[in-house]
Amino acid sequence: MLYSIFKRRRIKSKSIVFIFLICFLIWLQSSDKRPKQALKKLNTSQTENFNLKYVNFEKENQTLEQIISTLNTQYKINNFHFIKQILQEEQAESSKISNNSKINYPYPVPKFLVILIQVHSRLDYLKELINSLRETRHINESLVIFSHDLFDKEINKLIESVDFCATLQIFYPFSLQVYPDKFPGHDPNDCPKSIKKEEAKLRKCINADNPDTFGHYRESTIVQIKHHWFWKLNYVFDKLEITKSLKNLHILLLEEDHYVFQDSIHIMRKLTQEILSEVDIVSLGYFKGKNQLFDPKSLKSWSKAYWWASSNAIGVVVTRTLFDKIKKCSQIFCEYDDYNWDWSLQFVVQKCFKDHLISIYPTFSRVAHLGECGTHFKGKKCDQNSKVSQMKQKYQASVSSFFPQSISMSGKVLGMRKIKKSNGG
């Protein structure tokens, strides 16, 4: 299903052979290549801690690409004892379900959860996220996977220090760090972003005939975000040994600049019980316009609406059923002219899915977006400390009302909005 993940938009036929070679390597490297005996039986000796500080490039005489390949295929889970029993129980339940079995609704809520965090380089934000996870109830029943597009010793060391839940670090193998001067990184012959098409054709730079919607050329620094998003889901659902056989696997998607509230998993389980079809999806964060909603009066309520990228893309819970639907539309997802995974998914939902996604979300968000400094925010007003402080004040003002025993539906938002112009990239 990954044959098109790095396919450039509207690529000419002479480049197709090259692209298929790249994509075949993607599939090959993301395949499970560890020895057969590794992790077949989930016992402590096979999942003891793997400490990244022992990785020494010079001593081992290995490239970064080789190191990452090793880490992704011969991984070890830190603090595995937290989830050993619950994971075995979940695997036993999955073994009773045939591949052709239909899910009975209301949706069966699994006790085991994977929290999958996309990490780049913002260490201070990541520290806040980890601190919030520490306070989250049921975190000890979850496997927290940190998916990196940057191999950074300080970030790796921070994650190694987590002692309150099971953790795993995986590394996106097609990052700019691994390929700094060739595709899928920045090729020296790539067309500059803002060059005019006529000049690009005169220079004969790569993909000169195919600028994006805004007349710009490919920016490797931002398109890798979308590629990484798809890769990490594919890896955990279909490649990772301990999760690929779990029929009822749920993955909560977070990013390094998110902040999780104490009862987020509790609320996720409550909302999952409201799923009545395969097109229902839980989102733990909700935006109305540019504002994320944290109204204390709405702590015990939830709503549903057609899933919309700018409103429901924070704290999304992806089930295996949903990801199978996304994979069937993977070519459309990958080729859509937008570097954002959420707007690409929005396009897929409206153009490829038979039915639109229905978002089920708490009216009071349980996952907050802190990101004042990053891909979308680079102005003079970038003040991450101020945003973190404001969020903690909202958190403390409502913490006494967390963990409601019951939640009530506050309303439905009907009507599908027309998809906006793509963002290019």
C-alpha positions, 0 to 999 in steps of 0.5 A, a space after each residue: 500500500 506504500 507504493 505511492 507514498 513518495 510519488 510526486 504529484 503529476 509525475 511524468 512517465 520517465 520518472 515512474 520507474 525511479 519512483 517505484 524503486 524508491 517505494 519498493 525500498 520503503 516497503 522493504 525497509 518497513 517490513 519486519 526483518 528481525 529474527 524469527 524468534 524475537 518477540 514471538 512469545 511476549 516475555 520479559 527477557 525478550 522485551 528488556 530495555 533497549 538503551 539508545 545511549 549505547 548506540 555509537 556510530 563510530 564504534 559500530 562503523 554504521 551510517 545513520 540509515 543503518 542505525 535507524 533500520 536496526 532500531 526499527 527492526 530489533 526494538 525493545 520496549 522500555 517498562 514492558 512489565 506495565 502492559 505484559 498481562 493486558 497485552 497477552 489478554 488482548 492478543 488472546 481476544 484477537 485470536 478468537 476473531 476471524 479476519 472476516 468477522 464483523 464488529 458488533 456495535 456499540 463498539 467493543 472498547 479495548 483496555 489496551 491502547 497505543 498512544 502514537 506521538 509524532 516527534 520532531 525537535 521541540 524538546 520543551 514542548 515534548 517535556 510538557 507532553 510527557 509531564 501531562 501523560 504522567 498524570 493521565 489515569 490508565 496510562 500504565 495500560 498503554 504503550 506510548 510510541 514516540 515516532 521520530 523524524 530526527 535522531 537526537 540524543 537529548 530527545 532520546 535520553 528524555 524518553 528513556 527516562 520515562 518510568 510510568 508507562 511502557 514506551 517504544 521509540 521508532 524512527 522514520 527511515 526516510 527523513 531529511 536527516 537520513 537523506 539530506 542531499 537526495 530524494 526524499 530529502 532535498 536534491 541539489 537539482 530540486 527547483 527552488 520553492 518560489 521560482 517561476 515555472 518558465 525559469 524552472 523549465 530553463 534550468 531543467 530542475 526536477 519536476 519543473 513542469 509541475 509546481 503546486 496549486 500556488 505555483 511553488 515547488 516541493 519543500 522537503 522540510 514540510 512534506 515529510 510531515 505528511 509522509 511520516 504520519 502515514 508511515 508511522 500508522 502503517 508501521 504500528 498497524 501492519 509491521 510492529 510484531 506486538 500490535 499487527 495481530 490485534 484486531 481491535 487495536 485503537 491508536 490515539 494520535 498525538 504530536 510533540 506540542 500537545 498536552 493531555 488532560 488527566 481524564 483523556 483516556 477515561 473520556 476516550 473510553 466513554 466516547 468509544 461506547 457511542 460509536 455505532 458504525 465504521 464511519 464514527 471516529 473519536 477526536 479528543 480535541 475540538 476547535 471552533 474556528 481558531 479557538 479550542 473549546 475549554 468551557 467548564 460548563 461542557 465538561 460532561 457533554 459530547 457532540 457529533 458532527 461531520 469530521 472536519 480537518 480544522 475542527 477535529 484533527 487533535 487527539 484523533 483515535 484511529 481504529 484498524 477498521 478506519 486505517 484499512 479504509 485509508 489504505 484503500 485510498 492511499 494513492 489519493 491521500 499521497 498525491 493530493 496537493 497538500 502537505 497536511 495529513 489532516 486536509 489530505 485525509 479530509 479530501 480522501 473522506 469526501 472523494 474516496 470513502 463511500 460514507 463521510 466520517 462522523 466525529 464524536 468529540 468532548 465539547 470540553 477538549 481533553 487534548 490541547 494544542 500548545 504549538 505557538 512555535 513550529 511549522 504554522 507559527 513563526 511570527 514575532 508573537 511566538 511565545 510558547 511559555 505564555 501558551 503553556 502557562 495559559 493552558 495550565 491555568 485552564 487545566 487547574 480551573 477544571 481539574 476538580 470536575 474531571 472523570 465524569 461517571 456519565 456524559 450526555 450528548 449536547 447536540 449534533 452539527 449537521 451539514 457537510 462543508 465544501 472542501 477548501 483549496 489545497 495548501 500545496 507543498 
